[in-house]
Every structure is written in structure tokens, then in C-alpha cells.
Amino acid sequence: MSTTLTGTLTLMSATLNRVFIARLAGTAVFDPTGDQVGKVRDVVATLQAGQVPPRVLGIIVEVPPRRRIFIPITRVTSIEPGTVVITGLLNVRRFQPRPGEFLVLGEFLDRTTTLIGKPERVIIEDIAMEQTRRGDWLLNKVHVATKSSGLRRRGPGKTVEYSQLTEFAASETDDEARSLLATLSSLKAADLAGALHDLSMSRRVEIARALDDERLADLLEEMEEGERVALLAQLEGERAADVLGEMDPDDAADLLREVGTEKAESLLNLMEPEDAEDVRRLMVYEDYSAGGMMTTEPIILAADNTVAEALAALRASEITPALASQVFVTRAPHETPTGKFLGIAHFQRLLREPPATLLGSIIDAESESLTPDRNLTTISSYFAAYNLVAVPIVDENDRLLGVVTVDDVLDHLLPENWRAQHDDGTREVLK
């Protein structure tokens, strides 16, 4: 696309400004003091009568912890390459579209239409919003590509006025898509992965764009290797990196091993440095080794922490049941790789002890650990022999590197196409 974001685009400017919205997605949003509050995920607009360009109402910003909120366009004070600045207090209520509103990226991108006086069909690849001299932002420009029936999915692209478009032609499956997206909210990630197995790639991409980062990360963790690599390739770089950051580090490492060295390095560079560091550390291990399967985010506490503090850590909603079965006690530092591994405080033991009891007095110091080079056969035999749900992985200096959980082992023991063979009726829900 020839149009680029150049210079500072401010709302107080007397000239027309143009921002291509697909390029705006993923841009960091800052308050007037310079603190980042979130990232742009979409733009909200409303249709106007006739061929008058749609009017922009505001932007959708994803703020911690992965909540999408609405910020009126009047509160946006400047838009620059890589930066959006807003003013005023944040309303952290989760965004819900009202009648007459639509999401530009979620509903316009990849739609098919025609140009006035032109017979060929075109696909919308991007939409630009421009500020009028009155201060309103309108969706004035649309970048389209001709729809190709040959080996290439799309022909050459060009930017046209919104007024050159005829009515948008809904795809043959738009009604189905809306029904599909409504159904997704009731499916667990594993069931959703199974249900998507029989859908086309275009439909999977449509669904992926409608999911928030956390939900999409959960979905990718449950998909088959080839399917999730293909889906990740369809996501914009910033979005793909954000989703990888929401995945468990071991799952993100597995996925990046599959996309190729060059693509993996590009995505790692786009991730938050702390998230990328954990993933890079895991990628040095073989996929079917203990190091390749372990998660680097178990619950780690010190010997002088109390039972009450341990139980509070176990209650965190994002902790999986397998990881919540025990607390790993180490010397400082208490983030992997830790100081010397001291032992495990089991959940059942924690429930039997007074809240003020120190973990150092109740840990299982005789629990065995494994080294990161152990293979799948050794790991699975160890789990079976001792009826375990999680095993600590340590280095030659007894520092805790991570934990392998029973679900990690099952993922590697089952055949690659096990989801295709598993049918619990969830696919029928989406047909």
C-alpha cells in the first residue's frame, strides 16, 4: 500500500489527516503523562445516509487485564506512527456495540463489493479515516484489491473514495458467521479447536479476528500443529505477537518452532521483552524433552512464606488445576531459573495446616526432580510410577527451571490428529 502514516496527526490540525486503520491496530495508547494504558484493537463507526462516508465514533483499546474498552474519538488528542495519545478518565466498562455501530476491522475488512461503473468484484483490504475541517473523522478512503479467480487470491490494489463503492455485498456465509461467533462464547477452548477443524481457513481467520487475545491464545494452544501455524500466519505481526504473549511460554515456544527461524525471530522481537525472554529460553530444548515441555511459570515461594500466602497464590484464576496442585519452594530469586530448589508444598498438606505455618516446615524435600534433557518416555513413566500431576525440572545446580504438568505429557503422547478423531458433538453445534 502506497499510503503511509507520516508526521504527527493531531485533532487540532486545520488540514485533512489520513490514518489507515489496519495499520493503527496494535498501536500503543498513552495518557497525557506518558503512561501506556493499552493498545488499539479496532475503530467504531456508524453508517450515514446515502453515499456519505461513515462517521468514526471512537477507538477500541485493550487495557490490562485484557479488557476492551471504548474511547470516544473526541478524547484522542493525537495520532502518530506507533503512538496514540488520549485525555480524560478511562471508562473501564467492557465495550458492547450499540445498534447502528460497527467495528471497522472486524466487519469491513475482507468484505466484497464492486465499484460504481466497474463490473469486477473487489475486496476491502484497508480503510482510512480522515479528519474534516469541522473536526469529524470520516471513513473517506478505502484500499481495495481485485478479486482473482486464478492462483493468486487477489489482484493489484488501489485506494478509492468511499463514494465509489456500491453497497457492500455480504458474503454467502455472513449470517452463519454471526451465528458462529455467538456460539463461541459457550465453548471451551479445546471444544472450539475441535469444532474449527472442519471449517475453511477463511472462516477460521474470521473467528480469530473476533476473539480477544487471551481467548485466541487459549484456542491456539489447543489446535493441531499445522492448523495453528497456518492461522498464526494470517494474523498481523503485532496481533500475532500479542497473542503469543498471552500463551503459556511452553506452548508459544512449540508454536514458534513450527513457523520457521526467520518468522519466529520477527515475532519474538515484537513481543514484550519479558515474555520473549521466557520463550527464547525454552526454544533451546528439543520439543519432546522435559525442557521443551515445561512451563516456566509455576507457583514459586520462599521457605519463610506462610500457608495463607501459598493458598492465596493457588486461588489465582489463571492458574491451571495441574499447577495449582502444589507450590514450589526455592531460595531467591523466586522466578525461573530460581535459586536452589528446596521442595514442594502439596495443596492437600496446605489445607491441613494453620494459616501462619511457614512453608519451610511442611515441604516435601524428598520429591524427585528431573533434568531438562529427559525424554518423553522417561517423563511419562515417572508420572505413572508416582501418580503425579506436576514434576519440577532442575539444572545441574538444582535451580528450578520450570515444571512439566500431566497435560503437557498427554499433549505429546496423543497422536497429532487426535482432535480429528475425537467427536463429542461440538462440531455439530457450529454447522
ABEGO torsion letter per residue (X at the ends): XABBBBEBBBAABABBBBBBAAAABGBBBBBAAGBBAEBBABBBBBBBBEABBBBBAEBBBBBOBGBBBBBBAAABABBBBGBBBBBEBBBABBBBBBBGBBBAAAAABGBBBBBBGBABBBBBABBBBBBBAAGBBBBABBBBBBBBABABABBBBBBBBAAABBBBBBBAAAAAAAAAAAAAAABBAAAAAAAAAABBAAAAAAAAAABBAAAAAAAAAABBAAAAAAAAAABBAAAAAAAAAABBAAAAAAAAAAAEAAAAAAAAAABBAAAAAAAAAAAABBAABAAAABBABBBBBBAABBAAAAAAAAABAABBAAAAABBBBBBOBABOBBBBBAEBBBAAAAAABBAABBAAAABBAABBBBBAABBAAAAAAAAAAAGBABBBBBBAAGBBAEBBBAAAAAAAABBAAAAAABBAGAAAAAX
